[in-house]
Amino acid sequence: MSRILLQYLLPLLLPTAIWLLWYLIVGRRTVTADGSRSVLYHGPWFWLFLGGVCLLGVSLVFSALTQGYDPIGRYVAPHWENGRVVPGRVE
């Protein structure tokens, strides 16, 4: 569960969390030209989503390059041996 949070959800939601924190600290003092404070409604949601997707992509590429098995290894599929299933492995 923690791997899912750190690898997928955190990079996807981090830009939005940072922007919301910034809005809570600084944005409440701003008022639009017509006197309304509809910054949350007209916020930069597309750019926040795009930034989250980019961070997610970077984290997935980083994980793919730094973790896993040697790409030269040979995969042995699961098979029956002496009446039991031997799990798959990389040799």
C-alpha positions in Angstrom: 0.0 0.0 0.0 2.8 2.4 0.8 4.5 1.7 -2.5 1.3 2.6 -4.3 1.0 5.8 -2.4 4.6 6.8 -3.0 5.0 5.7 -6.6 1.6 6.6 -8.0 -0.6 8.9 -5.9 2.1 11.2 -4.4 3.6 12.3 -7.7 0.1 12.7 -9.2 -1.3 14.8 -6.4 1.8 16.7 -5.3 1.4 19.7 -7.7 -2.2 20.2 -6.6 -1.3 19.9 -2.9 1.5 22.5 -3.3 -0.9 24.9 -5.1 -3.6 24.5 -2.5 -1.1 25.2 0.2 0.1 28.3 -1.6 -3.5 29.4 -2.1 -4.3 29.0 1.6 -1.2 31.1 2.6 -1.2 33.8 -0.1 -4.2 33.4 -2.3 -6.9 34.4 0.2 -5.6 38.0 0.1 -6.2 38.3 -3.6 -9.5 39.5 -5.1 -10.4 39.4 -8.8 -11.4 42.5 -10.8 -15.1 42.0 -10.2 -14.6 41.5 -6.4 -15.1 37.8 -6.3 -12.7 35.2 -4.9 -13.4 32.4 -7.3 -9.7 31.4 -7.6 -10.5 27.8 -6.6 -13.2 27.5 -9.3 -11.0 29.0 -12.0 -7.8 27.6 -10.8 -5.0 26.2 -13.0 -6.5 22.6 -12.9 -5.3 21.6 -16.3 -1.7 22.6 -15.6 -1.8 21.0 -12.1 -3.0 17.8 -13.7 -0.4 17.9 -16.4 2.3 18.6 -13.8 1.1 15.6 -11.8 1.1 13.3 -14.9 4.7 14.5 -15.7 5.9 13.8 -12.2 4.2 10.4 -12.3 5.9 9.6 -15.6 9.3 10.6 -14.2 8.8 8.5 -11.1 7.8 5.5 -13.2 10.8 5.8 -15.5 13.1 6.2 -12.5 11.6 3.1 -10.9 12.0 1.1 -14.1 15.7 2.1 -14.5 16.7 1.6 -10.9 14.8 -1.5 -9.8 14.0 -4.9 -11.1 16.0 -7.8 -12.5 18.9 -7.8 -14.9 17.5 -7.5 -18.4 19.9 -10.2 -19.7 18.3 -12.8 -17.4 16.1 -15.6 -18.8 12.6 -16.0 -17.5 11.4 -19.5 -16.5 7.7 -19.7 -16.5 5.7 -21.4 -13.7 5.5 -25.2 -14.3 4.5 -28.5 -12.7 7.3 -30.4 -11.0 6.7 -33.5 -8.9 3.1 -32.8 -8.5 3.4 -29.1 -7.3 3.7 -25.8 -9.0 7.1 -24.2 -9.2 6.7 -20.4 -9.3 8.2 -18.4 -12.2 11.7 -16.9 -11.8 14.5 -15.1 -13.6 17.7 -17.0 -14.0 
